């Protein structure tokens, strides 16, 4: 019979010989020899020519000591109930069938989420808006380019290396095509471009500005577990076009704003197609009469005056006004105008409102 050897036998307990790893390796072991290794704090047994440690609960990952895998009953046609992140379809079944409990719980409570995205956009601005027809102006065009965004409902948004992932939907701007009246005038990577010597046309005619911005391909997308989504989710290189911006070409309107001047006081510019405009004449009529001169391009007019008592504009009798055609030279062009003179009873200073149609 073999000998049973220990460091000692205590009541209800067995205490094995305590050794360090170095001391253990100096032993002449035989099969089933058992020691307690003080370096590893584990019981070790000599078996099949090597020392083997006995595992304890803390050595085993928690997921491995949970109940074993789920298998959906009834075969492939049976799907789980939709709950949390588990859907009632084949995709939901794959998150349950054959999975350990911890994975099922994670899929239930923390479903994989994918980011959303917003598209790139570009807007164009001009430092000129309303100008006199025929004027030669210098225009500064400027753009505001947005690369769009990749938006996650979780934070932080990480890539598959655990690093912060890019959140721009498309890549960097690589070219700007600056267009005037649908013709490319400049091609560069500037975000502000001066244009010298633009001749203003009537209204929007010949005054259209636009840009087309080209950009590089965008970065990959990652889900809430840091997994790369299919490469097709990344935006391809492309371009985006701004809406049209216009300088509006118009004609000046003139009044005899005070008694000392002729009919040559220029009012603030208004766009052709406007519905109304107001102006003041500050002197009381005696021999001279209130008057204004307006380009025929603005169309038919009606004249009203502000009534301080009612707070409204009262339409004036058309018979109290006379019209006289004239031709004015505007930036070297002959333009047909009409002078409107007040012919009614003398009036004091007035605020007029002209309605155009």
C-alpha positions in Angstrom: 0.0 0.0 0.0 1.3 3.5 -0.8 2.1 6.0 1.9 -0.1 9.0 2.5 2.2 12.0 3.2 1.2 15.5 4.1 2.5 18.4 6.1 -0.2 17.5 8.7 -3.7 16.3 9.2 -6.0 18.7 11.0 -9.5 17.8 12.3 -11.7 17.8 9.3 -9.0 19.3 7.0 -6.0 18.2 4.9 -3.0 20.6 4.6 -0.8 19.9 1.6 2.9 20.6 1.4 3.5 24.3 0.6 6.2 25.1 -1.9 7.3 27.8 -4.2 7.5 27.3 -7.9 11.3 26.9 -7.6 11.0 24.4 -4.8 8.3 22.5 -6.7 10.6 22.1 -9.7 13.4 20.6 -7.5 11.1 17.8 -6.4 11.2 14.3 -7.9 7.5 14.1 -8.8 5.4 11.1 -9.4 1.9 10.9 -10.8 -0.8 12.3 -8.5 1.8 14.1 -6.2 -0.1 17.2 -4.9 1.3 20.4 -3.5 0.1 24.0 -2.7 2.1 26.5 -4.8 2.5 29.7 -2.7 3.5 31.7 -5.8 0.3 31.0 -7.7 -2.0 30.4 -4.7 -3.2 27.2 -6.4 -3.2 23.5 -5.6 -1.1 21.7 -8.2 -1.2 18.0 -9.2 1.5 16.2 -11.1 -0.1 14.4 -14.0 1.1 13.2 -17.4 4.6 14.6 -16.9 3.6 18.2 -15.8 2.1 20.1 -13.0 -1.5 21.1 -13.4 -3.3 23.8 -11.4 -6.8 23.2 -10.0 -9.1 26.0 -11.2 -11.5 27.9 -8.9 -14.6 29.9 -9.7 -12.7 33.2 -10.2 -10.6 31.5 -12.9 -13.7 30.9 -15.1 -15.2 33.8 -17.1 -18.7 34.6 -15.8 -20.3 33.9 -19.1 -19.1 30.3 -19.0 -20.8 29.5 -15.8 -24.2 30.8 -16.9 -26.8 28.5 -18.2 -25.9 26.9 -21.5 -27.1 28.1 -24.9 -30.7 28.7 -25.9 -32.2 26.8 -28.8 -35.5 28.0 -30.2 -38.1 25.2 -30.0 -39.9 24.0 -33.1 -37.2 24.4 -35.7 -36.1 27.2 -38.1 -39.6 28.6 -38.6 -40.1 29.6 -35.0 -38.9 33.1 -34.2 -38.5 34.8 -30.8 -40.9 37.4 -29.6 -39.8 41.0 -30.4 -38.3 42.3 -27.2 -35.7 45.0 -26.6 -33.0 44.6 -29.3 -34.3 41.1 -30.4 -36.6 41.3 -33.4 -39.2 38.7 -34.4 -37.5 37.4 -37.5 -34.5 35.4 -38.6 -32.1 38.2 -37.5 -33.6 38.1 -34.0 -33.4 34.3 -33.9 -29.7 34.5 -34.7 -29.3 36.6 -31.6 -30.8 33.9 -29.4 -30.4 30.5 -31.0 -27.2 28.9 -29.8 -26.0 31.9 -27.8 -24.9 31.9 -24.2 -27.1 33.8 -21.7 -24.8 36.8 -21.4 -24.8 37.4 -25.1 -28.6 37.1 -25.3 -28.8 39.6 -22.4 -26.5 42.0 -24.2 -28.4 41.7 -27.4 -31.7 42.2 -25.5 -30.7 45.3 -23.5 -27.9 46.7 -25.7 -28.8 46.1 -29.3 -26.3 46.9 -32.0 -27.1 50.4 -33.3 -25.9 52.0 -36.5 -25.3 55.8 -36.9 -27.4 58.0 -39.1 -26.0 60.6 -41.4 -26.7 64.0 -42.9 -25.7 65.0 -46.4 -23.1 67.6 -47.4 -24.3 71.0 -48.4 -23.0 74.2 -49.8 -24.4 77.8 -49.6 -23.2 80.8 -51.6 -23.3 84.4 -50.5 -22.6 87.6 -52.4 -21.5 91.0 -51.1 -23.8 92.7 -53.7 -27.5 92.4 -53.9 -29.4 95.4 -55.5 -27.4 97.4 -58.1 -28.3 99.9 -60.9 -28.6 98.3 -64.4 -25.4 98.8 -66.5 -23.2 99.5 -63.5 -19.8 97.7 -63.4 -19.3 96.2 -59.9 -16.8 94.0 -58.2 -18.4 91.1 -56.4 -17.0 88.9 -53.7 -18.4 85.4 -53.7 -18.1 83.2 -50.6 -19.2 79.7 -49.8 -20.0 77.8 -46.6 -19.4 74.1 -47.2 -20.6 71.5 -44.8 -19.2 67.9 -45.0 -22.4 66.5 -43.5 -22.1 64.4 -40.4 -22.2 60.9 -39.0 -24.5 61.0 -36.0 -24.5 58.3 -33.2 -27.0 58.1 -30.4 -24.2 56.7 -28.2 -21.0 58.4 -26.9 -18.2 58.1 -27.6 -18.4 57.1 -31.3 -15.4 54.8 -31.7 -13.8 52.9 -34.6 -12.7 49.2 -34.6 -9.5 50.1 -32.9 -11.3 51.8 -30.0 -10.2 55.3 -31.2 -12.5 58.3 -31.9 -13.9 57.8 -35.3 -14.4 60.7 -37.9 -17.9 62.2 -37.8 -17.8 64.0 -41.2 -20.0 62.2 -43.7 -17.9 63.1 -46.8 -14.3 64.0 -47.3 -12.6 67.3 -47.6 -13.4 69.9 -50.3 -11.1 69.3 -53.3 -12.4 71.8 -55.9 -14.8 74.7 -56.3 -16.2 75.6 -59.7 -17.4 79.2 -59.6 -20.1 79.9 -62.2 -21.7 83.1 -63.5 -24.6 82.8 -65.8 -24.0 79.0 -66.0 -20.4 79.5 -67.3 -17.4 78.4 -65.2 -15.3 81.5 -64.4 -12.9 80.1 -61.8 -11.8 76.6 -60.6 -9.9 76.4 -57.4 -10.1 75.3 -53.8 -10.9 78.8 -52.4 -13.8 79.4 -50.1 -14.0 83.1 -51.1 -13.5 84.4 -54.7 -13.5 88.0 -55.9 -15.0 88.7 -59.3 -14.0 92.0 -60.9 -15.9 93.9 -63.5 -19.4 92.4 -63.5 -21.8 94.4 -65.6 -25.3 94.4 -64.0 -28.2 93.3 -66.2 -31.9 94.0 -65.7 -33.5 92.1 -62.8 -32.0 88.6 -62.5 -31.0 88.5 -66.2 -27.2 87.9 -66.6 -26.8 88.2 -62.8 -26.8 84.5 -61.8 -24.1 83.2 -59.5 -23.6 79.5 -58.5 -20.9 77.1 -57.2 -20.3 73.4 -57.5 -18.1 71.9 -54.8 -16.4 68.6 -55.3 -15.3 66.5 -52.3 -13.3 63.4 -51.4 -14.8 60.1 -50.3 -16.0 59.9 -46.7 -14.8 57.7 -43.8 -16.1 54.3 -42.9 -19.0 54.0 -40.4 -19.0 52.0 -37.2 -21.8 50.5 -35.1 -22.3 50.9 -31.4 -19.9 48.0 -30.7 -17.1 49.5 -32.7 -17.6 47.1 -35.7 -17.0 48.5 -39.2 -20.2 48.7 -41.2 -20.1 47.5 -44.8 -17.7 49.7 -46.8 -20.7 50.7 -49.0 -21.9 52.7 -46.1 -19.1 55.2 -46.6 -19.9 58.1 -48.9 -18.3 58.1 -52.3 -16.5 61.1 -53.7 -18.9 63.5 -55.3 -20.1 67.0 -55.6 -22.9 69.3 -54.3 -24.3 72.4 -56.0 -25.5 75.6 -54.4 -28.8 77.3 -55.1 -28.6 80.3 -57.4 -27.8 83.6 -56.0 -28.6 86.8 -57.9 -27.6 90.5 -58.0 -30.9 92.3 -58.9 -30.5 95.0 -61.5 -32.8 97.9 -61.1 -33.3 101.6 -62.0 -33.1 104.5 -59.6 -36.2 106.6 -58.7 -35.9 110.3 -58.3 -37.8 113.0 -56.4 -37.7 116.8 -55.7 -37.3 116.0 -52.0 -37.0 119.7 -51.0 -37.9 122.9 -52.7 -34.4 124.0 -53.5 -33.6 121.0 -55.7 -34.6 119.8 -59.2 -36.0 116.4 -59.8 -32.7 114.6 -59.1 -32.7 113.3 -55.5 -32.2 109.5 -55.8 -34.3 107.4 -53.5 -33.0 104.1 -52.0 -33.0 101.4 -54.7 -36.0 99.1 -54.9 -36.2 95.9 -56.9 -38.1 95.7 -60.1 -41.2 93.7 -59.2 -41.6 95.2 -55.8 -45.2 95.9 -54.7 -44.8 99.2 -52.9 -42.2 101.9 -51.8 -42.5 104.9 -49.6 -40.7 108.3 -49.7 -40.9 111.7 -48.0 -41.2 115.2 -49.5 -40.4 117.6 -46.8 -41.6 121.0 -48.1 -45.0 122.7 -48.5 -46.2 123.3 -52.0 -46.7 126.9 -53.3 -45.6 127.6 -56.8 -43.6 124.4 -57.1 -45.3 121.0 -56.8 -44.3 117.6 -55.3 -43.0 115.3 -58.0 -41.2 112.0 -58.7 -39.8 110.3 -61.7 -39.9 106.5 -62.1 -38.8 104.1 -64.9 -41.6 102.7 -67.0 -40.2 99.2 -66.3 -41.8 99.3 -62.8 -45.3 99.2 -64.3 -48.5 101.0 -63.5 -48.7 103.0 -60.2 -51.2 104.3 -57.7 -50.4 107.1 -55.3 -51.4 107.4 -51.6 -50.4 109.8 -48.8 -50.0 109.0 -45.1 -52.9 110.3 -42.9 -51.5 111.1 -39.4 -55.0 111.2 -37.9 -56.1 107.8 -39.1 -52.7 106.2 -39.2 -53.5 104.9 -42.7 -52.4 105.7 -46.3 -55.2 107.5 -48.2 -55.3 106.9 -52.0 -55.0 110.2 -53.8 -57.2 111.3 -56.7 -55.5 110.4 -60.0 -56.8 113.6 -61.5 -54.6 115.5 -59.1 -51.5 114.2 -60.8 -50.1 114.7 -64.3 -47.7 112.4 -66.1 -44.9 113.5 -68.5 -42.6 111.1 -70.3 -38.9 111.6 -70.2 -35.8 109.7 -71.2 -32.9 109.4 -68.7 -29.4 108.2 -69.4 -28.6 105.4 -66.9 -25.0 104.1 -67.1 -24.9 105.1 -70.8 -28.3 103.5 -71.6 -31.4 105.5 -72.5 -34.2 104.5 -70.3 -37.9 105.6 -70.5 -39.2 107.3 -67.4 -42.4 109.1 -66.4 -42.5 112.2 -64.2 -45.5 112.4 -61.9 -46.4 116.0 -60.8 -48.9 116.8 -58.1 -51.5 119.3 -59.7 -54.1 119.4 -56.9 -54.5 121.9 -54.1 -51.3 122.8 -52.4 -50.1 120.3 -49.9 -47.6 120.4 -47.0 -44.8 117.9 -46.3 -46.0 114.4 -47.1 -45.1 110.8 -46.9 -46.1 109.1 -50.1 -46.7 105.4 -50.8 -46.5 104.2 -54.4 -48.2 100.9 -55.2 -46.8 99.1 -58.3 -48.6 96.7 -60.5 
